[in-house]
Amino acid sequence: MKATRKHKDNRSRQARQSSYHYRISKAVAKVAKVILIVIGAIVGLTIGWLIKRIFRGIGWIISILSALGIIYWIITTL
C-alpha cells in the first residue's frame, strides 16, 4: 500500500510538532540549568563567606585560650 499525499503531509506536520516541542523542552532545560548554576554559585559564596568568618572567630578563640594557658603556666611555675 502506497502512502497518499494526505498521509505524507500529516507525518511531516507531526514531525515538525514533535521537533518544536523537543526544542522547547531543550531550551527550558538549558534555562533551568543556568538558573541552578547561578543559585548554586550564590549559595556556595554565601557558605564560604560564613565559614571564613567562623574560622576567623575560632582563630581569635584559640589565641585567647593560648594566652590564658601561657599566663597560667607562668604563674604556676614561679
Secondary structure, DSSP 8 states (H G I E B T S, - for coil): ----HHHHHHHHHHHHHHHHHHHHHHHHHHHHHHHHHHHHHHHHHHHHHHHHHHHHHHHHHHHHHHHHHHHHHHHHH-
